[in-house]
Amino acid sequence: MKRDFPTLFERSRPGRRGTRPPRPPEVDLAGLLGAENLRSAPPRLPEVDELTVVRHYTNLSRRQVGVDTSFYPLGSCTMKYNPRVNEAAAGLFAELHPYQDPETAQGALQIIYELQEYLAEITGMDAVTLQPAAGAHGELTGMLLIRAYHEARGEGEQRRVVLVPDSAHGSNPATASMAGYQVQEVPSGPDGEVDLEALRAALGPHVAAIMLTNPNTLG
């Protein structure tokens, strides 16, 4: 049920307070920060009690659309349904740190290694890396691999163009540019999918790669 809630500023009443912490010791703020950096008047913050704050943000949270409350049709790399058991398992890795002693992270490293091996076997690839941390990071990794491939074949200077559909996510052309490529846009047809004739016409010995999303990201 949708409801309109007043903002905390609208609920504000002069002098109303929540939990009042102990007063800090007196400090010469002008000497510490410089008089020119001090406020000439208190900040305009809402004056509300603790219960009002809790109820306000709880009510706002109930207005969110998500997998726990309603049908959630989005299926991008981020907004998708993650089973709660997966979330619980992911939380077990929260205390790991990239710079900690590898001897103390052997369990996590074993999981990463075995998953890489499984994916390589399933896909028939020689190797798989889980190093990219997100979608755009993975795109950049792919572009750099493509660039290294063409350079190894002696075609690095020849293949300087990456074809990107006009319906692609903005990270696609950005990633290709970061990898040093020129981006050529491929138009979509009336159905929102890539115009295959335009794609064929754009192909040539100057093309290094085509960035396609399947299913199409139109809309």
Backbone torsions as a table, in degrees:
resi	resn	phi	psi	omega
1	MET	NA	128.4	-179.9
2	LYS	-85.4	137.9	176.8
3	ARG	-139.2	153.0	174.9
4	ASP	-98.6	125.1	-179.1
5	PHE	-112.9	137.4	174.9
6	PRO	-66.4	153.2	177.8
7	THR	-74.4	166.2	177.1
8	LEU	-62.8	-30.8	177.5
9	PHE	-67.0	-34.7	177.6
10	GLU	-72.9	-27.9	177.9
11	ARG	-83.7	-11.7	-174.7
12	SER	-61.8	138.8	175.5
13	ARG	-132.9	130.0	-177.6
14	PRO	-54.4	130.8	176.9
15	GLY	86.9	-8.6	-179.3
16	ARG	-78.5	135.7	-174.8
17	ARG	-134.8	158.7	170.9
18	GLY	-98.5	-134.2	177.2
19	THR	-69.8	129.6	-179.0
20	ARG	-101.8	110.6	179.6
21	PRO	-73.3	163.8	177.2
22	PRO	-61.1	148.7	178.5
23	ARG	-67.8	136.9	178.5
24	PRO	-72.6	160.8	177.1
25	PRO	-63.5	152.5	180.0
26	GLU	-65.9	131.4	-179.1
27	VAL	-132.7	140.5	176.3
28	ASP	-77.7	86.3	-176.0
29	LEU	-65.5	-35.8	179.3
30	ALA	-62.4	-39.8	178.2
31	GLY	-73.1	-30.5	-177.6
32	LEU	-79.2	-44.9	-174.1
33	LEU	-106.7	-18.4	-173.6
34	GLY	96.7	129.6	-176.1
35	ALA	-58.6	-31.4	-177.9
36	GLU	-69.7	-15.2	-179.3
37	ASN	-98.3	0.4	-179.2
38	LEU	-89.3	149.0	177.4
39	ARG	-70.7	143.3	174.2
40	SER	-88.2	-14.1	178.9
41	ALA	-147.6	154.1	178.9
42	PRO	-60.3	151.1	177.9
43	PRO	-66.5	150.2	-179.7
44	ARG	-82.5	84.7	179.2
45	LEU	-109.3	147.6	178.3
46	PRO	-67.2	141.3	178.2
47	GLU	-106.5	100.8	-176.8
48	VAL	-139.4	160.3	177.8
49	ASP	-84.3	166.7	-175.1
50	GLU	-61.2	-43.1	-177.8
51	LEU	-62.6	-37.9	178.0
52	THR	-62.9	-41.0	178.6
53	VAL	-63.3	-45.8	-179.1
54	VAL	-61.5	-47.5	-178.8
55	ARG	-65.5	-38.0	-178.2
56	HIS	-61.2	-51.5	-176.4
57	TYR	-75.6	-27.2	173.8
58	THR	-65.8	-43.5	177.4
59	ASN	-62.8	-40.6	178.2
60	LEU	-64.4	-38.6	-179.2
61	SER	-64.3	-28.7	179.7
62	ARG	-74.9	-10.3	178.8
63	ARG	-90.4	-5.2	-179.1
64	GLN	-77.2	144.7	175.1
65	VAL	-96.1	128.3	-178.8
66	GLY	-157.9	176.9	-175.3
67	VAL	-67.1	-21.1	-177.8
68	ASP	-83.7	-15.8	-172.4
69	THR	-121.1	-18.2	-175.6
70	SER	-163.5	177.2	176.0
71	PHE	-62.8	133.0	-173.9
72	TYR	-128.6	92.2	-170.4
73	PRO	-83.2	-9.8	-176.5
74	LEU	-66.5	142.7	-177.4
75	GLY	-138.5	36.3	179.7
76	SER	-78.1	-174.6	-178.2
77	CYS	-67.7	-18.9	-176.7
78	THR	-108.8	-52.1	-174.1
79	MET	-88.2	86.3	178.7
80	LYS	-145.4	175.1	179.4
81	TYR	-83.9	119.8	174.0
82	ASN	-107.7	113.8	180.0
83	PRO	-52.4	141.2	-176.1
84	ARG	-61.0	-30.2	178.0
85	VAL	-65.2	-33.3	176.3
86	ASN	-67.3	-40.1	178.9
87	GLU	-62.9	-40.3	179.4
88	ALA	-64.7	-40.8	179.2
89	ALA	-66.9	-39.8	179.9
90	ALA	-62.2	-33.8	179.9
91	GLY	-63.8	-22.5	179.8
92	LEU	-70.1	-16.2	-179.7
93	PHE	-99.4	6.2	-172.5
94	ALA	-64.5	-27.8	-175.4
95	GLU	-89.2	-3.3	178.0
96	LEU	-69.6	148.7	178.8
97	HIS	-131.9	139.0	-177.4
98	PRO	-58.0	-26.7	-175.2
99	TYR	-100.5	7.4	-179.3
100	GLN	-75.9	164.4	-177.9
101	ASP	-59.6	124.1	179.9
102	PRO	-55.2	-27.8	179.5
103	GLU	-62.8	-23.5	-178.8
104	THR	-93.9	2.8	-177.6
105	ALA	-127.7	27.5	-175.4
106	GLN	-64.9	-34.0	179.3
107	GLY	-63.4	-46.6	179.1
108	ALA	-65.3	-41.6	179.5
109	LEU	-64.6	-33.8	177.8
110	GLN	-66.1	-42.3	178.3
111	ILE	-60.8	-45.3	-179.8
112	ILE	-62.0	-45.7	-178.5
113	TYR	-63.3	-46.2	-177.6
114	GLU	-66.0	-38.6	178.2
115	LEU	-64.3	-41.0	176.3
116	GLN	-59.1	-43.2	-179.4
117	GLU	-66.0	-40.7	178.2
118	TYR	-61.5	-46.5	-178.2
119	LEU	-64.3	-38.3	178.1
120	ALA	-64.2	-40.5	-180.0
121	GLU	-68.4	-41.4	-178.7
122	ILE	-65.7	-41.4	-175.6
123	THR	-88.4	-13.0	-178.3
124	GLY	79.1	13.2	179.8
125	MET	-85.4	158.6	179.1
126	ASP	-70.8	-34.6	-177.9
127	ALA	-155.8	155.8	177.5
128	VAL	-135.9	140.7	175.6
129	THR	-119.8	138.9	174.0
130	LEU	-101.6	13.3	-175.5
131	GLN	-63.6	-41.4	178.1
132	PRO	-58.2	134.4	-173.0
133	ALA	-93.9	-10.3	-177.2
134	ALA	-160.5	178.0	-175.6
135	GLY	-58.8	-53.7	-179.2
136	ALA	-64.4	-34.9	176.6
137	HIS	-63.6	-39.9	177.0
138	GLY	-65.9	-39.0	176.6
139	GLU	-59.2	-47.0	-179.1
140	LEU	-62.9	-41.0	177.1
141	THR	-59.0	-44.6	178.5
142	GLY	-61.6	-43.3	179.5
143	MET	-63.4	-40.3	179.3
144	LEU	-68.1	-34.7	175.6
145	LEU	-66.1	-41.9	178.5
146	ILE	-62.4	-43.5	179.4
147	ARG	-61.8	-43.7	179.1
148	ALA	-63.6	-36.9	179.1
149	TYR	-62.3	-48.6	-178.7
150	HIS	-66.5	-37.4	178.4
151	GLU	-65.2	-38.4	179.3
152	ALA	-65.6	-27.5	178.9
153	ARG	-90.4	1.6	-179.9
154	GLY	77.7	17.8	-178.2
155	GLU	-115.2	17.6	-176.6
156	GLY	-62.2	-40.0	-179.5
157	GLU	-78.6	-23.8	-178.0
158	GLN	-79.8	-44.2	-175.7
159	ARG	-95.6	95.8	-173.7
160	ARG	-119.8	5.4	-174.2
161	VAL	-119.6	137.4	174.0
162	VAL	-117.1	127.2	179.3
163	LEU	-86.5	130.4	-177.5
164	VAL	-133.8	126.3	177.8
165	PRO	-63.0	152.0	179.4
166	ASP	-69.9	-12.8	178.4
167	SER	-95.0	4.1	-174.4
168	ALA	-70.0	156.8	173.0
169	HIS	-62.4	145.5	-177.0
170	GLY	-58.9	-22.7	179.2
171	SER	-69.4	-22.0	-178.6
172	ASN	-63.4	-59.1	178.3
173	PRO	-64.0	-33.1	179.0
174	ALA	-64.0	-42.2	-179.9
175	THR	-65.6	-43.5	179.2
176	ALA	-61.3	-40.0	178.5
177	SER	-65.6	-41.2	179.2
178	MET	-62.1	-30.1	179.3
179	ALA	-82.3	1.1	176.1
180	GLY	92.9	13.8	-177.7
181	TYR	-100.0	157.3	169.1
182	GLN	-85.9	139.9	-177.4
183	VAL	-103.4	128.1	175.3
184	GLN	-116.9	123.6	-176.2
185	GLU	-82.1	137.8	176.3
186	VAL	-109.9	125.6	-175.9
187	PRO	-73.0	160.7	175.0
188	SER	-97.3	155.5	176.7
189	GLY	-86.0	-177.5	-179.6
190	PRO	-59.3	-25.8	-179.3
191	ASP	-86.0	1.4	179.1
192	GLY	87.4	-6.9	178.8
193	GLU	-93.9	166.6	-176.1
194	VAL	-60.7	132.9	175.9
195	ASP	-72.6	106.7	-173.7
196	LEU	-65.0	-34.5	178.3
197	GLU	-65.4	-42.0	177.5
198	ALA	-64.9	-35.7	178.5
199	LEU	-65.9	-44.8	178.8
200	ARG	-61.1	-39.8	-178.7
201	ALA	-67.4	-27.1	-177.6
202	ALA	-84.0	-15.9	-178.0
203	LEU	-70.6	151.9	178.8
204	GLY	173.5	177.5	-177.9
205	PRO	-67.8	-7.4	179.5
206	HIS	-90.9	-8.5	-175.0
207	VAL	-86.1	129.3	178.9
208	ALA	-93.0	-34.0	-175.8
209	ALA	-166.1	164.3	172.4
210	ILE	-123.3	129.9	178.5
211	MET	-102.4	108.3	-179.8
212	LEU	-121.8	142.0	175.9
213	THR	-108.9	129.0	180.0
214	ASN	-129.8	115.4	5.5
215	PRO	-73.5	163.0	-177.0
216	ASN	-56.4	140.6	-179.8
217	THR	-90.7	11.9	178.7
218	LEU	-56.2	125.9	178.5
219	GLY	81.4	NA	NA
